[in-house]
Amino acid sequence: MSYNTTELMACVASRVLENGKSIFVGTGLPIIATMLAQRLHAPDLLVVFEAGGIGPKLPTIPISVGDSRTFHRAVMAASMDYTMGMAQAGLVDYGFLGAAQIDKYGNLNTTVIGDHAAPKVRLPGSGGANDLGSLCHQTITLMRQDKRRFMEKLDYLTTPGYLTGPGAREAAGLPAETGPYRVITQLGVMGFDGETKEMMLLQVHPGVTVGEVIENTGFDLLIGDVRETDAPTDEELRLLREEIDPSGIVLGK
């Protein structure tokens, strides 16, 4: 079965998620990846929504974090302060994030393009992204990759990654042993070096070369022991198209 890059990113992201973990998600591609993981290999993945749904069994993709489906068969219907308190208490393993810009330390910008006082583009802002990037044990970022987005210096720092490098998160008062874990794009999968905290290429998607990833990155990207991503399986694609997003709201037609 053929697939598009959005379906590929959803499949790759879903495979990162482990059974028995907890994850804070928003709508769009992160929740599609989460739903796919629940259906295939992580039935006990605990999903947390900003509006208060905790542990739902989602029938189809919700259109917002406050959609009634985010409470479907949930273990708890709480509130925003309760779910954010879970992250602050260290009870959330993964935070799923998106961004307009990212740097080599995994810091994210979702606030403005250009100067903050007179921006070229004003973006949605943080929402809960700063909380998740600050407090979840690990964060996973899903975004498109090119030099305008993968930048040496962000126009604005909305959500902390490893800030300026080793020890910077802890010095800023953020919990120890937290921070960016994976960055998944239409080209490949990046992780972070344990010592330098700089972004490192781990996987390239089918048909993509290491050179193409480097060409679409605006900073010096570390190159790890790179392997090729497994293509989406027929079952993954069937679940995405028939059960999770049958209307093509996120995946397209």
C-alpha positions in Angstrom: 0.0 0.0 0.0 1.3 3.5 -0.8 1.4 6.1 1.9 2.0 9.9 2.3 4.5 11.5 4.6 1.9 12.4 7.2 0.9 8.7 7.5 4.6 7.8 7.7 5.3 10.3 10.5 2.2 9.0 12.4 3.5 5.4 12.2 7.0 6.2 13.2 5.9 8.3 16.1 3.5 5.5 17.3 6.3 3.0 17.5 8.3 5.2 19.9 5.5 4.9 22.5 5.8 2.1 25.1 3.0 0.2 26.8 2.2 1.2 30.3 3.6 4.8 29.9 1.6 8.0 30.3 1.5 10.7 27.5 0.2 14.2 27.3 -1.1 14.9 23.8 -2.8 17.6 21.8 -5.0 17.1 18.7 -3.8 16.5 15.2 -0.9 14.2 14.3 0.2 13.5 17.9 -3.1 12.0 18.9 -3.3 10.0 15.7 0.1 8.4 16.5 -1.0 7.8 20.1 -4.3 6.1 19.0 -2.4 3.9 16.6 0.0 2.8 19.4 -2.9 2.0 21.6 -4.5 -0.2 19.0 -1.3 -2.1 18.0 1.2 -2.5 20.8 0.4 -0.2 23.7 -3.1 -0.9 24.9 -2.3 0.4 28.4 -0.8 3.7 27.2 -2.4 6.3 29.5 -3.5 9.3 27.5 -3.8 12.7 29.2 -5.6 15.7 27.6 -5.1 19.3 28.6 -8.9 19.9 29.1 -9.1 17.1 31.7 -9.7 13.8 30.0 -7.5 11.1 31.5 -7.2 7.6 30.1 -9.9 7.7 27.5 -10.4 4.9 24.9 -10.8 7.1 21.8 -13.3 5.9 19.2 -12.1 8.3 16.4 -9.9 11.3 16.3 -11.2 14.3 18.4 -11.1 17.7 16.8 -9.9 19.5 19.9 -8.6 18.7 23.4 -12.0 19.6 24.8 -14.0 17.4 22.4 -16.3 15.0 24.2 -14.4 12.0 22.7 -11.4 12.9 24.9 -13.5 11.7 27.8 -14.9 8.6 26.1 -14.5 5.6 28.6 -11.9 7.7 30.5 -10.7 6.7 33.9 -11.2 10.3 35.1 -12.8 13.5 33.9 -10.6 16.2 35.6 -9.6 19.7 34.8 -6.8 21.7 33.2 -5.2 22.5 36.5 -5.3 18.8 37.5 -3.7 17.5 34.3 -1.0 20.2 34.4 -0.5 19.3 38.1 0.2 15.7 37.0 3.0 16.9 34.8 4.4 19.1 37.6 4.3 16.1 40.0 6.4 14.1 37.6 3.6 11.7 36.6 3.7 12.1 32.8 6.3 10.2 30.8 5.9 11.7 27.4 4.8 15.1 26.0 4.0 15.3 22.3 4.9 18.7 20.8 4.9 20.5 17.5 6.7 23.7 16.5 7.5 26.3 13.9 11.2 26.4 14.7 13.6 24.1 16.6 17.4 24.4 17.3 20.1 21.8 17.9 19.3 21.6 21.6 15.6 20.9 21.0 14.4 24.4 22.1 11.1 25.3 20.3 9.4 28.4 19.0 5.7 28.6 18.6 5.3 32.3 19.3 6.6 34.6 16.5 8.6 34.6 13.3 10.8 37.6 13.2 11.3 40.2 15.9 8.9 39.8 18.9 8.0 43.5 18.9 7.2 43.6 15.2 6.9 40.0 14.0 6.5 38.9 10.4 4.1 36.2 11.6 2.4 35.8 15.0 2.0 32.2 15.9 -0.4 30.6 18.4 2.0 30.8 21.3 2.8 28.3 24.0 -0.6 26.9 25.1 0.5 24.0 27.3 3.8 23.4 25.4 6.1 25.2 27.8 4.6 23.2 30.7 5.1 19.9 28.8 8.6 20.7 27.6 9.5 21.8 31.2 7.9 19.0 33.2 7.4 15.8 31.3 10.1 13.2 31.5 10.7 13.2 27.8 9.3 15.1 24.9 8.7 14.0 21.3 8.4 16.7 18.6 6.6 16.2 15.3 7.3 18.8 12.6 8.3 19.4 9.0 12.0 19.7 8.4 13.8 22.5 6.3 16.3 25.2 7.0 13.7 27.7 7.9 12.5 25.5 10.7 15.7 23.7 11.9 17.6 26.8 12.9 20.9 27.8 14.6 19.1 30.5 16.6 15.4 30.7 17.2 13.4 33.9 16.7 11.8 33.3 20.1 12.2 30.5 22.7 8.8 29.3 23.7 9.5 25.9 25.1 12.8 24.7 26.6 14.7 21.8 25.2 18.2 21.5 26.6 18.5 25.3 26.5 22.2 26.0 25.9 23.5 22.5 26.5 24.6 20.2 29.3 23.4 21.2 32.8 21.4 24.2 31.5 18.0 22.8 32.3 18.9 21.9 35.9 20.5 25.4 36.3 17.2 27.0 35.2 15.4 25.0 37.9 13.8 22.4 35.7 13.6 18.8 36.9 16.7 16.7 36.4 16.8 14.0 33.8 14.0 15.5 31.7 14.2 17.0 28.2 13.8 16.3 24.4 13.9 12.6 23.4 12.9 12.4 19.7 12.2 14.7 16.8 10.3 13.1 14.0 10.0 14.7 10.5 9.1 13.8 7.0 12.8 13.0 6.4 13.9 11.0 9.4 14.2 10.6 13.2 16.5 12.6 15.4 17.6 12.0 19.0 20.0 13.9 21.3 23.6 13.1 22.2 23.9 12.1 25.9 26.9 14.3 26.6 26.6 17.4 24.4 22.8 17.4 24.3 22.9 18.2 20.6 20.5 16.8 18.0 21.7 13.6 16.3 20.3 11.9 13.2 19.3 8.3 14.0 17.0 7.2 11.1 16.3 8.2 7.6 12.9 7.4 6.0 12.7 5.1 2.9 14.1 6.9 -0.1 15.7 9.7 1.9 19.5 10.1 2.2 21.6 11.4 5.0 22.7 14.2 2.7 19.1 15.3 2.1 18.6 15.6 5.9 21.8 17.6 6.3 20.7 19.9 3.4 17.4 20.6 5.2 19.0 21.4 8.6 20.2 24.9 9.4 22.8 23.8 12.0 25.5 21.2 12.3 23.6 18.0 12.9 25.4 15.1 14.6 25.3 11.8 12.6 24.7 8.7 14.7 24.6 5.0 13.6 21.9 5.8 11.0 19.4 3.1 9.9 16.5 3.2 7.5 13.0 3.5 9.0 10.6 0.6 8.4 7.9 1.6 6.0 4.3 1.6 7.3 2.7 -1.8 7.4 -0.7 -2.6 5.7 -2.3 -3.0 9.1 -1.0 0.4 10.4 -2.3 2.1 7.2 -5.7 0.3 7.5 -6.2 1.4 11.1 -5.2 5.0 10.3 -7.5 5.2 7.3 -10.5 3.1 8.4 -10.7 3.5 12.2 -8.6 6.5 13.4 -9.1 9.2 10.8 -11.6 7.9 8.3 -12.6 11.4 7.2 -9.0 12.4 6.5 -9.1 15.4 8.8 -5.3 15.1 9.5 -4.0 12.4 7.2 -5.7 13.8 4.0 -7.2 11.7 1.3 
